[in-house]
Amino acid sequence: MNVLGLLRVALRALAVNKLRSALTMLGIIIGVAAVIVMIAVGGGAQARVEEQIRALGSNLLLILSGARTQSGVRLGVGSNYTLSEDDAIAINREIPEAIAAPALRGGAQVIWGNSNWATQIYGTTNHYFDVRQWQLADGRVFEPAELSGAGKVCIVGQTVVRQLFADANPIGQVIRIKRVPFTVIGVLENKGQSMMGTDQDDIIVVPIATARGRVLGSANLAKQRAVSTIWVKVADDLDTKAVEEQVRALLRQRHRLQADAEDDFSLRNLAEIMAAREASSRVLALLLAAVASVSLVVGGIGIMNIMLVSVTERTREIGLRMAVGARTRDILGQFLVEAVTLSLIGGLAGIAIGVGAAVAIAQVAGWRILLSPESVLLAVAFAFAIGVFFGFYPARKAANLNPVEALRFE
């Protein structure tokens, strides 16, 4: 008997007990649906992490100013301005594999007309946009004269544009930051949330000399050319760890630190942090899929149980088939096709339910999901494998029955 004939016989046999067949498929349906939902949710989480990595920028090092002690109390990282703009210049000059951008950060209230908004002010150079891989949606970057002469110009993020200007064109508008007028010369492209959930677009970028002398700093900081952080981007396809060691050695030399002295700055390799987070997200997705796969195994056991019952109920039928010329492989194929059919029908129903559940979760909970054809094919293949694996033993038991004893079976 060919495969098509075996399939017709299997479908007729399953149709005899529709309710039992449906209940048998329930385990496979739940298992496949759970696998698809878990893969979709896990894949969405991993895709979100990858988006955040691209938004932050790749191959990044972040250098923070050191801590200081006040009245016997050690304050946190960045409380002591141990970095200077000259450190960033030295990195750009002596380490060709890296681009460094000094930055001074602080909060301020911004006013335009009758609108106002509290946002983050970044004082930096044009290198910052290269390091962060942040393009302009409109306008231009700072000119050399504006950087060296503490020009009162700024570049705004998308959140600031929405909160201050609404539908107005921000280019050329004059805003006030701590009562200092600034002309908007550029608008940054949308960057989205950071890995910590903060809004990266809620930002105004000004020349670093302007931030230090007019907005965020003081006369002392201006004299020292002090900065709070230095962003460093390592060239693609280079080992960030090796460049990290070069940067650390250069800064220690510039700060005249002894060999046994601790760093007076904090150097963080964001590439390693992001890689660890991406790996943990991937492991979580695989773990969720593995847990959901347990339902498939349970469903397979249910199929084996029902098929064994079916073999017992149809022993006389099996004996009759053998008596009229059915071969062992025909009986084996008949029951194996029944088990696989049960599993595949359950798998297809599970796919429909799983896709629907994943979309519903995305709509109701607002979670990011990622449905891929590979995950659907994997679920179908898993369902087929379950049917073959758990259906083989009942099918072999049926095929090995003695025809004479099977005909006598009551």
C-alpha positions in Angstrom: 0.0 0.0 0.0 1.4 3.4 -0.9 1.7 6.4 1.4 -1.5 8.0 0.0 -3.5 4.9 0.7 -2.0 4.6 4.2 -3.0 8.2 4.8 -6.7 7.5 3.8 -6.8 4.5 6.1 -5.3 6.5 8.9 -7.8 9.4 8.5 -10.7 7.0 8.5 -9.4 5.2 11.6 -9.0 8.6 13.4 -12.4 9.7 12.4 -14.1 6.8 14.1 -13.2 8.3 17.5 -13.2 12.0 16.8 -13.3 13.1 20.4 -10.5 10.8 21.5 -8.3 11.9 18.5 -8.9 15.5 19.4 -8.0 15.0 23.1 -4.9 13.1 22.0 -3.8 16.0 19.8 -4.4 18.5 22.6 -1.0 17.9 24.1 0.7 18.5 20.7 -1.4 21.6 20.1 -0.5 23.1 23.5 3.2 22.2 23.1 3.6 23.6 19.6 1.7 26.8 20.5 3.8 27.2 23.6 7.1 26.8 21.7 6.0 29.3 19.0 5.0 31.9 21.7 8.2 31.4 23.7 10.4 31.7 20.6 8.5 34.8 19.4 8.8 36.5 22.8 12.4 35.5 23.3 13.3 36.5 19.7 11.6 39.8 20.3 13.6 40.4 23.4 16.9 39.5 21.7 16.0 41.8 18.7 15.3 44.6 21.2 18.7 44.2 22.8 20.4 44.2 19.3 18.5 47.5 18.5 19.8 49.0 21.8 23.3 47.9 20.9 23.1 49.5 17.5 21.5 52.7 19.0 24.3 53.0 21.6 27.1 52.3 19.1 29.4 49.4 18.6 32.9 48.9 20.0 32.7 51.6 22.6 34.8 52.4 25.6 33.5 54.8 28.3 36.0 56.7 30.5 34.6 58.3 33.6 36.2 60.7 35.9 37.5 59.3 39.3 36.1 59.6 42.8 37.1 62.0 45.5 37.0 61.9 49.3 35.2 64.7 51.2 35.2 64.8 55.0 36.2 61.2 55.2 33.5 60.1 52.8 34.4 58.5 49.4 32.0 59.9 46.8 31.0 58.1 43.6 32.6 57.8 40.2 32.6 61.1 38.4 32.6 63.2 41.5 36.2 64.4 40.8 37.1 65.9 37.5 40.3 64.0 36.7 39.8 63.9 32.9 40.4 66.8 30.6 39.7 67.6 27.0 43.4 67.3 26.4 43.2 63.6 27.3 40.7 63.0 24.5 43.0 64.9 22.1 45.9 62.7 23.1 43.9 59.6 22.5 43.0 60.8 19.0 46.6 61.7 18.3 48.4 58.7 19.7 46.0 55.8 19.2 44.9 55.8 15.5 42.6 52.8 16.0 40.3 54.9 18.2 38.2 58.1 18.0 37.7 59.9 21.3 35.0 62.5 22.2 35.1 64.4 25.5 31.8 65.2 27.1 30.4 67.3 30.0 26.9 66.4 31.0 24.3 68.0 33.2 20.6 68.9 33.4 18.9 72.2 32.7 15.6 73.8 32.1 15.1 74.9 28.4 12.7 77.6 27.3 11.3 78.5 23.9 8.5 81.0 23.7 5.8 79.8 26.2 7.2 76.2 26.2 9.8 74.8 28.6 11.3 71.4 29.2 13.8 69.9 31.5 16.4 67.9 29.6 20.0 66.8 29.5 22.7 69.1 28.2 25.8 67.5 26.6 28.9 69.6 25.9 31.1 67.8 23.4 32.8 68.0 20.0 31.8 66.8 16.5 33.6 63.5 17.3 30.7 62.6 19.5 28.4 62.1 16.6 30.9 59.8 14.9 31.5 57.8 18.1 27.8 57.3 18.8 27.0 56.8 15.1 24.4 59.5 15.4 23.4 61.2 12.2 21.6 64.5 11.8 18.0 64.5 10.5 18.3 68.2 9.7 20.8 71.1 9.9 24.5 70.9 10.4 27.2 70.1 13.0 29.4 72.6 14.8 31.9 74.7 12.9 35.5 75.0 14.1 35.0 78.6 15.2 32.0 77.7 17.2 33.9 74.9 19.0 36.9 77.0 19.8 35.1 80.3 20.5 32.3 78.8 22.8 29.6 79.6 20.3 26.1 79.7 21.6 24.7 77.2 19.1 23.1 73.8 19.8 21.8 70.6 18.2 18.6 69.1 19.7 17.2 65.6 20.0 13.8 64.4 18.7 12.2 64.4 22.2 13.2 68.1 22.8 11.8 69.0 19.3 8.4 67.4 20.2 8.2 69.0 23.7 9.4 72.5 22.8 8.6 73.1 19.1 5.6 70.8 18.4 5.0 71.3 14.6 7.4 74.3 14.2 10.7 74.0 12.4 13.4 74.2 15.1 16.3 75.1 12.8 17.2 78.8 13.4 15.0 79.1 16.5 16.6 80.7 19.6 16.1 78.8 22.9 17.3 79.7 26.4 19.4 77.3 28.5 19.9 78.7 32.0 19.0 82.1 30.6 21.7 81.9 27.9 20.3 82.2 24.4 21.3 79.4 22.0 20.5 79.1 18.3 19.4 75.7 17.1 21.5 74.6 14.1 20.7 70.9 13.9 18.3 68.1 14.8 19.5 64.6 15.6 17.9 61.5 14.2 15.8 59.3 16.5 17.9 57.1 18.7 15.4 55.5 21.0 15.9 54.1 24.5 19.2 53.1 25.9 19.9 49.7 27.5 18.9 51.2 30.9 15.6 52.4 29.5 16.4 56.2 29.4 15.4 58.3 26.5 18.5 59.0 24.4 16.6 61.6 22.3 15.9 63.8 25.3 19.2 65.7 24.8 20.7 69.1 23.7 24.3 69.1 22.4 26.3 72.2 22.7 30.1 72.9 22.1 32.1 71.7 25.0 33.7 75.1 25.7 30.2 76.7 25.8 29.0 74.0 28.3 32.0 74.4 30.5 32.0 78.2 30.6 28.3 79.2 30.3 26.0 76.3 31.2 27.4 73.4 33.2 30.8 74.4 34.4 32.7 77.0 36.4 35.7 79.2 35.9 37.9 76.5 37.5 36.6 73.8 35.2 37.1 76.1 32.2 40.7 76.7 33.3 41.4 73.0 33.6 39.5 72.1 30.4 37.9 69.4 32.6 35.3 66.9 31.3 33.3 64.3 33.1 33.5 61.5 30.5 35.3 60.5 27.3 33.6 58.3 24.7 36.0 56.2 22.7 35.1 54.2 19.6 37.4 51.4 18.5 37.7 50.8 14.8 35.7 47.9 13.4 37.2 44.4 13.4 39.7 45.3 16.1 40.0 43.9 19.6 38.4 46.4 22.0 40.3 44.8 24.9 43.7 45.6 23.3 42.7 49.2 22.6 41.3 49.5 26.1 44.7 48.6 27.6 46.4 51.2 25.3 44.0 53.9 26.4 44.5 53.0 30.1 48.3 53.1 29.7 48.2 56.4 27.9 45.9 58.0 30.6 48.0 56.7 33.5 51.1 58.1 31.8 49.4 61.5 31.3 48.1 61.6 34.9 51.6 60.7 36.2 50.4 57.7 38.2 52.9 55.4 39.8 52.9 51.7 38.9 51.3 50.6 42.2 48.7 53.5 42.2 45.1 52.9 41.3 43.6 54.5 38.3 42.1 57.9 38.9 39.5 57.2 36.3 37.0 54.4 35.5 37.3 52.7 32.1 34.3 50.5 31.0 34.2 48.3 27.9 30.6 48.7 26.7 31.2 46.1 24.0 31.8 43.4 26.6 28.8 44.5 28.7 26.5 44.5 25.6 27.8 41.1 24.4 27.1 39.6 27.9 23.6 41.0 27.8 22.9 39.7 24.3 24.2 36.3 25.3 22.0 36.2 28.4 19.0 37.2 26.3 19.8 34.4 23.8 20.1 31.9 26.7 16.8 33.0 28.1 15.0 32.5 24.7 16.5 29.0 24.4 15.4 28.2 28.0 11.9 29.4 27.4 11.7 27.2 24.2 13.1 24.2 26.1 10.6 24.5 28.9 7.8 24.8 26.3 9.1 21.7 24.5 8.3 19.6 27.6 4.6 20.0 26.6 5.5 18.4 23.2 7.0 15.4 25.0 4.0 15.0 27.2 1.8 15.2 24.0 4.0 12.5 22.4 3.5 10.2 25.4 -0.3 10.8 25.0 -0.1 9.7 21.4 1.8 6.5 22.3 -0.7 5.7 25.0 -3.7 6.1 22.6 -2.0 4.2 19.8 -1.4 1.3 22.2 -5.0 1.3 23.1 -5.9 1.4 19.4 -3.7 -1.6 18.7 -5.5 -3.6 21.4 -8.9 -2.6 20.2 -8.1 -3.4 16.6 -6.2 -6.7 17.1 -8.8 -8.7 15.2 -8.7 -6.2 12.3 -4.9 -6.5 12.2 -5.2 -10.3 12.1 -7.7 -10.1 9.3 -5.5 -7.8 7.3 -2.6 -10.1 7.7 -4.7 -13.0 6.7 -5.7 -11.4 3.4 -2.1 -10.6 2.5 -1.0 -7.5 4.4 2.7 -7.6 5.1 4.4 -6.6 8.3 5.6 -3.3 6.8 2.0 -2.5 5.7 0.8 -2.8 9.3 3.8 -0.9 10.6 3.2 1.9 8.1 -0.5 2.1 8.8 -0.1 2.7 12.5 3.0 4.9 12.1 1.1 7.1 9.6 -1.8 7.3 12.1 0.5 8.6 14.8 2.3 11.0 12.5 -1.1 12.3 11.2 -2.3 12.9 14.8 0.9 14.8 15.5 1.0 16.9 12.3 -2.7 17.9 12.6 -2.1 18.9 16.2 1.1 20.7 15.1 -0.7 22.8 12.5 -3.5 23.7 14.9 -0.8 24.6 17.5 0.9 26.9 14.9 -2.3 28.8 14.3 -3.0 29.1 18.0 0.6 30.0 18.8 0.8 32.7 16.2 -2.5 34.2 17.3 -1.4 34.1 21.0 1.9 35.8 20.2 0.1 38.6 18.3 -2.4 39.0 21.1 0.5 39.2 23.7 2.2 41.9 21.6 -1.1 43.9 21.3 -2.2 43.6 24.9 1.1 43.6 26.9 3.0 45.8 24.4 5.9 43.3 24.2 8.1 43.0 21.2 7.7 39.7 19.4 9.6 38.2 16.5 7.9 35.5 14.4 10.2 33.8 11.9 9.4 31.1 9.3 12.3 29.1 10.8 10.5 28.8 14.1 7.3 27.6 12.4 9.2 25.1 10.4 11.0 24.0 13.5 7.7 23.4 15.3 6.3 21.4 12.4 9.5 19.3 12.2 9.4 18.7 16.0 5.7 17.6 15.8 6.6 15.2 13.0 9.5 13.8 15.0 7.3 13.4 18.0 4.8 11.4 15.9 7.5 9.1 14.5 9.3 8.6 17.8 6.3 7.9 20.0 4.3 6.1 17.3 7.0 3.6 16.3 6.6 1.3 19.3 2.8 0.9 19.0 3.2 0.4 15.3 5.9 -2.2 15.7 3.8 -4.0 18.3 0.9 -4.1 15.9 3.1 -5.4 13.0 4.6 -8.2 15.2 1.3 -9.7 16.1 0.7 -13.3 15.2 -2.1 -13.4 12.7 -3.7 -16.6 14.1 -3.7 -15.3 17.7 -4.9 -11.9 16.5 -8.0 -13.5 14.8 -8.8 -15.3 18.0 -8.5 -12.2 20.2 -11.7 -11.2 22.0 
